[in-house]
Amino acid sequence: MSKIVFIGGGNMASCLIGGMLANGFSKREILVGEPSAESRKRIASTHGVEVTEDNLSAVSSAQIIVLAVKPQVLSKVAQNLASGLSHQPTIVSIAAGIPVSALQNWLGAELKIVRAMPNTPAMVQAGATGLFASQPLATDQQAIVEKIFGAVGYACWVENETLIDVVTAVSGSGPAYFFLVYEAMQQVGQELGLDSATAAQLTLHTALGAARLALASDKSPGELRQQVTSPGGTTQAAVESFQDQGLEKIFRAAMTSAVARAKQMSTDFAN
């Protein structure tokens, strides 16, 4: 039986564990290393998995180690684990901005490293995760990594590490873009006369319906937009207003900024 060890028992680790247990993983396969007694108690109570405060002991039996601590403390945590990795486990990092080169410097250059970029909707098993492996994984190891992140939504592999920065801009930061649109639509709906609850629910269910329709359809986003845009109608008036004000240009600038910031973060951590 594979042993999957989480180092860090925060929200994303708890989310992944919950998804794993709901999708065929056994509690006996999972161990969580967490220094906080309160967090260990919460994880054990919520999921019924084994917990420990001894990270070094935890990783000694691991086939896959998921590093689920904040980027700011990962260097110290990783270096403290290095002496316990002689059995060559696969390392999976969900820390944003930490490049493979830094992880290998802290943990060991020969280790197989997977960088994962999940997003917050994973907490409701509707996430989107991009994955990059520093070198090819064994078939069974790759399948387990895919199953871990597939348990909380959609997961895909990218071919080179620089694309993880693009994943960050598209799906890692992406929920905030939709929340920003949600805020604006709710606010304007209220200004035009709807009460707060009605404006919020109409906006949310419209977003949910649009996403479900897009997932169920083989049509492109442009084709779906055209389906709902009657010539001379209300939707055309709104869409043309967005286009006249440069919506695509705004998104291009915003997402390019996110990629640039991700690259800068990687450079900072690498140094």
C-alpha positions as CSV (number, residue, x, y, z in Angstrom):
1,M,0.0,0.0,0.0
2,S,1.3,3.4,-1.0
3,K,2.0,5.9,1.8
4,I,1.1,9.4,1.0
5,V,2.5,11.9,3.5
6,F,1.3,15.5,3.8
7,I,3.7,17.9,5.3
8,G,1.4,20.6,6.6
9,G,-2.2,20.2,7.7
10,G,-3.8,23.5,6.5
11,N,-6.9,24.1,4.4
12,M,-5.6,22.9,1.1
13,A,-4.1,19.7,2.6
14,S,-7.5,19.1,4.4
15,C,-9.3,19.7,1.2
16,L,-7.1,17.2,-0.8
17,I,-7.4,14.6,1.9
18,G,-11.2,14.9,2.0
19,G,-11.4,14.5,-1.8
20,M,-9.0,11.5,-1.7
21,L,-11.1,9.7,1.0
22,A,-14.2,10.4,-1.0
23,N,-12.6,8.9,-4.1
24,G,-11.2,5.6,-3.1
25,F,-8.1,6.3,-1.0
26,S,-7.9,4.5,2.3
27,K,-7.3,6.3,5.6
28,R,-4.4,4.0,6.2
29,E,-2.6,5.3,3.1
30,I,-2.4,8.9,4.5
31,L,-0.2,10.4,7.1
32,V,0.0,14.1,8.0
33,G,3.0,15.8,9.6
34,E,1.9,19.0,11.3
35,P,3.6,20.9,14.2
36,S,0.4,22.4,15.6
37,A,-1.4,20.3,18.1
38,E,-4.6,22.1,17.3
39,S,-4.3,21.4,13.6
40,R,-3.4,17.7,14.2
41,K,-6.5,17.3,16.3
42,R,-8.6,18.9,13.6
43,I,-7.2,16.8,10.8
44,A,-7.6,13.6,12.8
45,S,-11.1,14.4,13.9
46,T,-12.3,15.5,10.5
47,H,-10.7,12.8,8.4
48,G,-9.6,10.0,10.7
49,V,-6.1,9.8,9.3
50,E,-2.9,9.3,11.2
51,V,-1.1,12.5,12.3
52,T,2.3,13.3,13.8
53,E,4.4,16.2,14.8
54,D,7.6,14.4,13.7
55,N,8.0,15.3,10.0
56,L,11.2,13.4,9.6
57,S,9.7,10.2,11.0
58,A,6.7,10.7,8.8
59,V,8.6,10.9,5.5
60,S,10.7,7.8,6.2
61,S,7.8,5.6,5.0
62,A,6.5,7.8,2.3
63,Q,6.2,7.0,-1.4
64,I,4.7,10.4,-2.2
65,I,5.3,13.5,-0.1
66,V,3.0,16.5,-0.6
67,L,4.6,19.7,0.7
68,A,1.6,21.7,1.8
69,V,3.2,24.5,3.8
70,K,3.4,28.2,3.0
71,P,6.1,29.3,0.6
72,Q,7.7,31.5,3.2
73,V,8.6,28.5,5.5
74,L,9.1,25.8,2.9
75,S,12.9,26.3,2.7
76,K,13.3,25.5,6.4
77,V,10.8,22.7,6.4
78,A,12.3,21.1,3.3
79,Q,15.9,21.3,4.5
80,N,14.8,19.6,7.7
81,L,13.4,16.7,5.7
82,A,16.4,16.2,3.4
83,S,18.1,13.6,5.6
84,G,15.1,11.3,5.5
85,L,14.7,11.0,1.7
86,S,17.3,8.5,0.8
87,H,14.6,6.1,-0.3
88,Q,13.8,8.5,-3.2
89,P,10.1,9.3,-2.7
90,T,8.3,11.5,-5.2
91,I,7.9,15.1,-3.9
92,V,4.8,17.1,-4.8
93,S,4.9,20.8,-3.9
94,I,1.7,23.0,-3.9
95,A,3.7,26.1,-2.8
96,A,3.2,28.9,-5.3
97,G,6.3,30.4,-6.7
98,I,8.8,27.8,-5.5
99,P,10.8,26.5,-8.6
100,V,12.0,23.0,-9.0
101,S,15.6,24.2,-8.8
102,A,15.0,25.5,-5.2
103,L,13.2,22.4,-4.1
104,Q,16.1,20.2,-5.4
105,N,18.6,22.4,-3.8
106,W,16.9,22.0,-0.4
107,L,15.9,18.3,-0.7
108,G,18.3,16.7,-3.1
109,A,19.1,17.1,-6.8
110,E,18.3,13.5,-7.7
111,L,14.7,13.6,-6.4
112,K,11.7,13.6,-8.7
113,I,9.7,16.8,-8.1
114,V,6.2,17.6,-9.1
115,R,5.0,21.2,-8.9
116,A,1.2,21.4,-8.5
117,M,-0.9,24.6,-8.9
118,P,-4.4,23.9,-7.4
119,N,-6.9,26.6,-6.9
120,T,-9.3,27.4,-4.1
121,P,-12.5,25.8,-5.7
122,A,-10.7,22.5,-4.9
123,M,-12.2,23.1,-1.4
124,V,-15.6,22.2,-2.9
125,Q,-14.2,19.5,-5.2
126,A,-14.5,21.9,-8.2
127,G,-10.8,22.8,-8.6
128,A,-8.5,23.1,-11.5
129,T,-4.8,22.0,-11.1
130,G,-1.8,22.2,-13.3
131,L,1.0,19.7,-12.8
132,F,4.6,19.7,-13.9
133,A,7.2,16.9,-13.2
134,S,10.9,17.6,-13.2
135,Q,11.6,14.2,-14.7
136,P,9.3,11.3,-15.9
137,L,7.5,9.5,-13.1
138,A,6.9,5.8,-12.8
139,T,3.5,4.9,-14.2
140,D,2.1,4.1,-10.8
141,Q,3.4,7.3,-9.2
142,Q,2.1,9.5,-12.0
143,A,-1.3,7.8,-11.6
144,I,-1.4,8.4,-7.9
145,V,-0.5,12.1,-8.3
146,E,-3.3,12.5,-10.9
147,K,-5.7,10.7,-8.6
148,I,-4.8,13.0,-5.7
149,F,-5.6,16.2,-7.6
150,G,-8.4,14.6,-9.7
151,A,-10.2,13.9,-6.4
152,V,-10.8,17.6,-6.0
153,G,-11.6,18.6,-9.6
154,Y,-9.8,18.7,-13.0
155,A,-6.0,18.1,-13.2
156,C,-3.7,18.3,-16.2
157,W,0.0,18.1,-16.9
158,V,2.1,20.8,-18.6
159,E,5.3,20.1,-20.6
160,N,7.6,22.6,-19.1
161,E,7.9,24.5,-15.8
162,T,7.4,28.0,-17.3
163,L,3.9,27.0,-18.1
164,I,3.1,26.6,-14.4
165,D,3.3,30.4,-14.3
166,V,0.7,30.5,-17.0
167,V,-1.5,28.0,-15.1
168,T,-1.2,30.4,-12.1
169,A,-2.5,33.3,-14.2
170,V,-5.3,31.3,-15.7
171,S,-6.7,29.0,-13.0
172,G,-4.6,29.7,-9.9
173,S,-5.6,33.4,-9.7
174,G,-8.6,32.9,-12.0
175,P,-11.3,32.5,-9.3
176,A,-10.6,36.1,-8.1
177,Y,-11.3,37.3,-11.6
178,F,-14.7,35.7,-11.5
179,F,-15.4,37.0,-8.0
180,L,-14.5,40.5,-9.2
181,V,-17.1,40.2,-12.0
182,Y,-19.6,38.7,-9.5
183,E,-19.1,41.8,-7.2
184,A,-19.6,44.2,-10.1
185,M,-22.7,42.4,-11.5
186,Q,-24.3,42.2,-8.0
187,Q,-23.5,45.8,-7.3
188,V,-24.9,47.1,-10.6
189,G,-28.0,44.8,-10.3
190,Q,-28.7,46.4,-6.9
191,E,-28.2,49.9,-8.3
192,L,-30.7,49.1,-11.0
193,G,-33.3,48.1,-8.5
194,L,-32.8,44.5,-7.4
195,D,-32.4,43.7,-3.7
196,S,-29.0,42.4,-2.6
197,A,-30.0,38.7,-2.2
198,T,-31.8,38.5,-5.5
199,A,-28.9,40.2,-7.4
200,A,-26.4,37.8,-5.7
201,Q,-28.4,34.7,-6.5
202,L,-29.1,35.6,-10.1
203,T,-25.5,36.4,-10.6
204,L,-24.2,33.2,-9.0
205,H,-26.7,30.9,-10.8
206,T,-26.0,32.6,-14.1
207,A,-22.2,31.9,-13.6
208,L,-22.9,28.3,-12.5
209,G,-25.2,27.7,-15.5
210,A,-22.8,29.3,-18.0
211,A,-19.9,27.1,-16.7
212,R,-22.1,23.9,-16.8
213,L,-23.3,24.7,-20.3
214,A,-19.8,25.3,-21.5
215,L,-18.5,22.0,-20.0
216,A,-21.4,20.1,-21.5
217,S,-21.0,21.6,-25.0
218,D,-18.5,20.9,-27.7
219,K,-18.9,24.5,-29.0
220,S,-16.3,27.2,-28.5
221,P,-16.8,30.1,-26.1
222,G,-17.4,32.3,-29.1
223,E,-20.1,30.1,-30.5
224,L,-21.8,29.8,-27.1
225,R,-21.7,33.6,-26.8
226,Q,-23.2,34.0,-30.3
227,Q,-26.0,31.6,-29.4
228,V,-27.3,33.9,-26.7
229,T,-26.6,37.1,-28.6
230,S,-29.6,38.0,-30.7
231,P,-28.9,40.7,-33.3
232,G,-30.1,44.0,-32.1
233,G,-31.0,42.6,-28.7
234,T,-30.0,43.4,-25.1
235,T,-27.1,40.9,-25.0
236,Q,-25.6,42.4,-28.1
237,A,-25.7,45.9,-26.6
238,A,-23.9,44.7,-23.5
239,V,-21.3,42.6,-25.3
240,E,-20.5,45.5,-27.7
241,S,-20.1,47.8,-24.7
242,F,-17.6,45.3,-23.2
243,Q,-15.7,45.1,-26.5
244,D,-15.7,48.9,-27.1
245,Q,-14.1,49.4,-23.7
246,G,-11.4,46.8,-24.4
247,L,-12.4,43.9,-22.2
248,E,-10.0,41.5,-23.9
249,K,-7.2,44.0,-23.6
250,I,-7.9,44.4,-19.9
251,F,-7.8,40.6,-19.4
252,R,-4.6,40.3,-21.4
253,A,-2.9,43.0,-19.3
254,A,-4.1,41.5,-16.1
255,M,-3.1,37.9,-16.8
256,T,0.3,39.0,-18.2
257,S,0.9,40.8,-15.0
258,A,0.1,37.7,-13.0
259,V,2.6,35.7,-15.1
260,A,5.2,38.3,-14.6
261,R,4.7,38.3,-10.8
262,A,4.8,34.5,-10.7
263,K,8.1,34.6,-12.6
264,Q,9.5,37.2,-10.2
265,M,8.4,35.1,-7.2
266,S,10.2,32.1,-8.6
267,T,13.3,34.2,-9.1
268,D,13.2,35.5,-5.6
269,F,12.8,32.0,-4.1
270,A,15.5,30.6,-6.3
271,N,17.9,33.1,-5.0
